[in-house]
Amino acid sequence: MKKWVITVIVVIVLVLIGFSLNKEEDSSVIKIGFVGALTGDVSSMGQGSKVAVELAVAEINDAGGINGKKLEVIYEDGKCNPSAASGAVQKLVNIDKVKAIIGGLCSSETSAFAKIIMDKKVPTISYCSSAPSLSQTGKYFFRTYPSDSFQGKYAAEYAYNTLGARKIAVLYHISDWGTGIKDVFAKRFTEIGGEIISTEGTAQEVRDYKTQLSKIKDLKPDYIYAPLYPEGALVAVQQAQDLGIKTKILGADAWDDSKFVETVNRNADIIYVSSTGEANQEFKDKMKTKLGREVTVCAPQAYDAVKVLVMGLKEVGTNPDRLQEAIRKVNFAGTVGPVAFDQNGDITSVAYRVKRIQGGRTDVIVK
């Protein structure tokens, strides 16, 4: 190829790159990313959270956007899967050039892309990931959902002090979330005098728990503690009934999902810990209108994550270092309570409730 041809090609490429950069600089749009499980085991939670983000974005743009700029969200399916979530964030950061990320949902998603957002300096707010290990992610990471270091401790103390349980069998999903909350629960339960008589872990895609449940049945525990994702939990609850297991089950916050409540066997009598306060009525009404069903777990926190991010963007713009500093100083009256962050980016206000599912409905039994 002649030198002049090569020169022309290089000039054209440079012009196009310059045009692209100038276009981005002059853009009237601020792009952010969303990562969540839109398909798979916890898709009900993911879809509900996506709707909550859409609701927040519509309100922000209708009110004039971010200092005159429109907020645009690129939605990616993390599938509650480390590989899928990592690939989604690589795309958002390297191709879409987003300025911030709302996500992920599952702790395994967020753990998988944590290093990417730190290396690329992309402020990220998770609305549902609760693994205690995420507290050490770094200065660009925040979450509007509490760490399981709180929930596991609360569940253990409730089981021992209120339920009177002394011997507990644990059935959990081997994941950042399931393993993390199991470890905290077991540590605290034994500290206060209880005994973990069995620990059975399975992959989250498992749909047959009969072997594990049969072992548990023979041990006759006072309670079964089951931090399982909803799809697997539905199967486990039904199979426990099929095996004639009379031991009651204490579930975790992932069960606070409208699809789970509506689908679980109506003969079941289940209690579970919900690590969220009650969303305000205005938000619940707006979500029900848009979603067509009751608000799902983590949806309020997804809505709040967008609002918190926008507060930072309005104050300091998209510079990642200034933005993370602004987010860290936020004090926001959220949909389920105040939103403020500690030095690790963890939410400082934590509320728990215990709920009972019985006869196809949910009631709060402990606030």
TORDO-879308 format. One record per residue (C-alpha): residue in three letters; x, y, z. Coordinates in pm, whole numbers, padded with zeros to 5 digits, always signed. Example, Ala and Ser with C-alpha at 12.3 -4.5 7.8 and 13.67 -1.06 7.14 Angstrom:
residues 2
ALA+01230-00450+00780
SER+01367-00106+00714
***
This chain:
residues 367
MET+00000+00000+00000
LYS+00132+00346-00093
LYS+00244+00575+00187
TRP-00002+00848+00090
VAL-00292+00603+00120
ILE-00176+00498+00465
THR-00144+00862+00564
VAL-00498+00940+00446
ILE-00636+00642+00638
VAL-00456+00746+00957
VAL-00586+01102+00923
ILE-00943+00979+00871
VAL-00921+00752+01175
LEU-00783+01034+01391
VAL-01057+01270+01271
LEU-01324+01011+01353
ILE-01176+00951+01697
GLY-01163+01324+01762
PHE-01520+01364+01642
SER-01630+01083+01870
LEU-01455+01230+02173
ASN-01591+01577+02106
LYS-01937+01435+02060
GLU-01913+01260+02396
GLU-01784+01575+02565
ASP-02065+01783+02417
SER-02331+01521+02480
SER-02650+01618+02656
VAL-02669+01266+02802
ILE-02502+01109+03105
LYS-02485+00733+03063
ILE-02485+00493+03355
GLY-02511+00116+03366
PHE-02742-00127+03543
VAL-02645-00486+03627
GLY-02891-00735+03771
ALA-03036-01080+03730
LEU-03296-01018+03459
THR-03317-01390+03383
GLY-03254-01699+03595
ASP-03299-01784+03962
VAL-03371-01439+04099
SER-03512-01273+03788
SER-03823-01161+03976
MET-03602-00949+04201
GLY-03396-00831+03905
GLN-03695-00729+03697
GLY-03849-00549+03993
SER-03525-00361+04055
LYS-03502-00266+03688
VAL-03854-00120+03702
ALA-03758+00077+04013
VAL-03456+00221+03832
GLU-03673+00311+03532
LEU-03914+00485+03766
ALA-03637+00690+03930
VAL-03481+00782+03595
ALA-03816+00896+03454
GLU-03872+01119+03757
ILE-03525+01268+03729
ASN-03550+01339+03357
ASP-03903+01480+03389
ALA-03768+01721+03649
GLY-03498+01852+03414
GLY-03234+01582+03437
ILE-02886+01636+03581
ASN-02796+02001+03540
GLY-02978+02002+03208
LYS-02844+01668+03091
LYS-03061+01362+03040
LEU-02986+01049+03241
GLU-02965+00735+03028
VAL-02933+00380+03161
ILE-02792+00082+02975
TYR-02935-00237+03124
GLU-02732-00558+03137
ASP-02832-00905+03256
GLY-02592-01031+03524
LYS-02794-01357+03552
CYS-02680-01397+03915
ASN-02370-01544+03754
PRO-02009-01424+03798
SER-01906-01472+03435
ALA-02214-01301+03291
ALA-02186-01010+03532
SER-01815-00961+03464
GLY-01878-00959+03090
ALA-02164-00712+03132
VAL-01945-00469+03325
GLN-01659-00502+03078
LYS-01904-00393+02808
LEU-02049-00109+03014
VAL-01709+00028+03108
ASN-01503-00029+02793
ILE-01760+00005+02515
ASP-02051+00206+02653
LYS-01821+00429+02862
VAL-02071+00464+03145
LYS-01993+00710+03422
ALA-02131+00495+03704
ILE-02306+00163+03765
ILE-02613+00061+03963
GLY-02551-00305+04054
GLY-02510-00587+04087
LEU-02795-00775+04243
CYS-02642-01106+04358
SER-02325-01082+04563
SER-02159-01325+04322
GLU-02222-01076+04039
THR-02071-00785+04228
SER-01772-00979+04359
ALA-01691-01083+04001
PHE-01665-00727+03868
ALA-01538-00552+04181
LYS-01178-00534+04058
ILE-01290-00392+03721
ILE-01474-00098+03873
MET-01186-00026+04107
ASP-00924-00038+03832
LYS-01136+00173+03597
LYS-01254+00411+03871
VAL-01626+00365+03805
PRO-01840+00464+04105
THR-02082+00179+04168
ILE-02381+00145+04401
SER-02519-00202+04463
TYR-02886-00222+04557
CYS-02895-00585+04671
SER-02551-00744+04717
SER-02503-00822+05086
ALA-02196-01048+05120
PRO-01982-00923+05411
SER-01665-00951+05199
LEU-01783-00668+04973
SER-01717-00418+05251
GLN-01351-00435+05150
THR-01408-00359+04780
GLY-01271-00006+04775
LYS-01353+00362+04765
TYR-01561+00358+04444
PHE-01808+00100+04580
PHE-02123+00165+04784
ARG-02441-00026+04862
THR-02786+00083+04968
TYR-02856-00271+05095
PRO-02711-00385+05430
SER-02428-00632+05473
ASP-02513-00985+05585
SER-02274-00936+05872
PHE-02581-00775+06031
GLN-02850-01010+05902
GLY-02670-01335+05990
LYS-02616-01213+06346
TYR-02978-01097+06377
ALA-03112-01430+06246
ALA-02895-01630+06487
GLU-03003-01427+06787
TYR-03369-01444+06683
ALA-03347-01822+06640
TYR-03189-01868+06983
ASN-03366-01605+07191
THR-03714-01589+07035
LEU-03764-01926+06868
GLY-03586-02111+07147
ALA-03379-02312+06901
ARG-03072-02486+07039
LYS-02989-02725+06755
ILE-03006-02600+06397
ALA-02937-02761+06061
VAL-02827-02530+05780
LEU-02917-02578+05413
TYR-02761-02308+05195
HIS-02658-02213+04845
ILE-02283-02209+04786
SER-02242-01851+04666
ASP-02102-01525+04797
TRP-02441-01450+04951
GLY-02534-01796+05080
THR-02190-01883+05213
GLY-02137-01541+05367
ILE-02462-01532+05559
LYS-02425-01898+05664
ASP-02084-01828+05813
VAL-02203-01526+06011
PHE-02513-01711+06132
ALA-02320-02019+06243
LYS-02053-01817+06423
ARG-02303-01611+06620
PHE-02538-01902+06696
THR-02257-02106+06850
GLU-02122-01802+07039
ILE-02449-01762+07227
GLY-02479-02131+07313
GLY-02647-02295+07014
GLU-02523-02592+06810
ILE-02506-02630+06434
ILE-02568-03003+06393
SER-02556-03015+06012
THR-02434-02792+05729
GLU-02547-02886+05378
GLY-02438-02667+05087
THR-02550-02696+04723
ALA-02498-02506+04399
GLN-02768-02245+04346
GLU-02896-02415+04029
VAL-02974-02739+04216
ARG-03339-02845+04205
ASP-03329-03163+04411
TYR-03266-03136+04785
LYS-03403-03472+04893
THR-03063-03617+04991
GLN-02974-03317+05207
LEU-03322-03294+05357
SER-03331-03665+05439
LYS-03007-03628+05636
ILE-03149-03329+05818
LYS-03473-03511+05898
ASP-03284-03794+06071
LEU-03099-03544+06292
LYS-03422-03387+06426
PRO-03304-03024+06456
ASP-03512-02760+06629
TYR-03510-02549+06312
ILE-03369-02552+05962
TYR-03193-02231+05860
ALA-03209-02201+05481
PRO-03038-01908+05304
LEU-03143-02025+04956
TYR-03229-01821+04647
PRO-03605-01819+04570
GLU-03619-02071+04285
GLY-03428-02332+04482
ALA-03611-02246+04802
LEU-03949-02317+04639
VAL-03830-02667+04556
ALA-03671-02725+04897
VAL-03985-02623+05084
GLN-04203-02851+04874
GLN-03964-03145+04904
ALA-03942-03097+05282
GLN-04319-03133+05295
ASP-04310-03435+05063
LEU-04059-03604+05297
GLY-04284-03542+05594
ILE-04041-03304+05764
LYS-04221-03126+06046
THR-03925-02909+06146
LYS-03997-02546+06069
ILE-03778-02346+05836
LEU-03620-02006+05897
GLY-03541-01837+05566
ALA-03337-01535+05465
ASP-03402-01203+05292
ALA-03407-01344+04938
TRP-03745-01497+05028
ASP-03893-01149+05062
ASP-03993-01166+04697
SER-04351-01141+04574
LYS-04307-01429+04328
PHE-04180-01657+04604
VAL-04464-01564+04837
GLU-04727-01614+04566
THR-04581-01946+04445
VAL-04480-02129+04762
ASN-04712-02409+04874
ARG-05012-02260+05053
ASN-04988-02528+05320
ALA-04641-02410+05417
ASP-04583-02221+05740
ILE-04255-02038+05691
ILE-04079-01755+05867
TYR-03790-01557+05726
VAL-03576-01256+05806
SER-03631-00951+05591
SER-03345-00705+05596
THR-03553-00415+05475
GLY-03786-00174+05641
GLU-04128-00104+05499
ALA-04114+00101+05178
ASN-04320+00417+05195
GLN-04669+00399+05050
GLU-04603+00644+04768
PHE-04323+00426+04633
LYS-04527+00107+04676
ASP-04819+00256+04485
LYS-04599+00378+04199
MET-04425+00041+04174
LYS-04749-00155+04175
THR-04885+00062+03894
LYS-04570+00018+03683
LEU-04480-00340+03776
GLY-04830-00485+03806
ARG-04760-00655+04140
GLU-04635-00582+04489
VAL-04292-00430+04536
THR-04007-00683+04535
VAL-03710-00706+04769
CYS-03424-00475+04664
ALA-03642-00262+04437
PRO-03664+00023+04692
GLN-03287+00014+04731
ALA-03240+00025+04352
TYR-03462+00334+04336
ASP-03266+00495+04620
ALA-02933+00408+04456
VAL-03026+00609+04148
LYS-03141+00905+04355
VAL-02821+00901+04561
LEU-02602+00879+04252
VAL-02783+01171+04091
MET-02735+01383+04402
GLY-02361+01331+04360
LEU-02367+01394+03985
LYS-02557+01719+04030
GLU-02307+01840+04288
VAL-01972+01750+04129
GLY-02027+01603+03782
THR-01879+01280+03650
ASN-01521+01298+03774
PRO-01493+00962+03956
ASP-01282+01081+04249
ARG-01499+01382+04320
LEU-01814+01175+04263
GLN-01722+00904+04514
GLU-01645+01173+04770
ALA-01983+01337+04710
ILE-02170+01007+04740
ARG-01991+00929+05065
LYS-02127+01252+05215
VAL-02488+01192+05107
ASN-02761+01184+05369
PHE-03082+01093+05190
ALA-03433+01018+05319
GLY-03481+00693+05126
THR-03789+00488+05052
VAL-03724+00252+05347
GLY-03529+00485+05573
PRO-03225+00715+05583
VAL-02941+00643+05340
ALA-02591+00731+05456
PHE-02260+00548+05416
ASP-01972+00452+05642
GLN-01603+00448+05548
ASN-01650+00118+05361
GLY-01945+00240+05155
ASP-02186+00032+05362
ILE-02524+00172+05459
THR-02526+00284+05823
SER-02898+00242+05897
VAL-03010-00121+05915
ALA-03365-00243+05984
TYR-03482-00603+06017
ARG-03817-00772+06041
VAL-03932-01131+06066
LYS-04218-01230+05837
ARG-04443-01534+05819
ILE-04578-01685+05498
GLN-04892-01882+05570
GLY-05195-01957+05356
GLY-05055-01764+05059
ARG-05004-01437+05242
THR-04725-01261+05428
ASP-04751-01105+05772
VAL-04493-00922+05978
ILE-04458-01102+06310
VAL-04160-00911+06455
LYS-04069-00553+06370
***
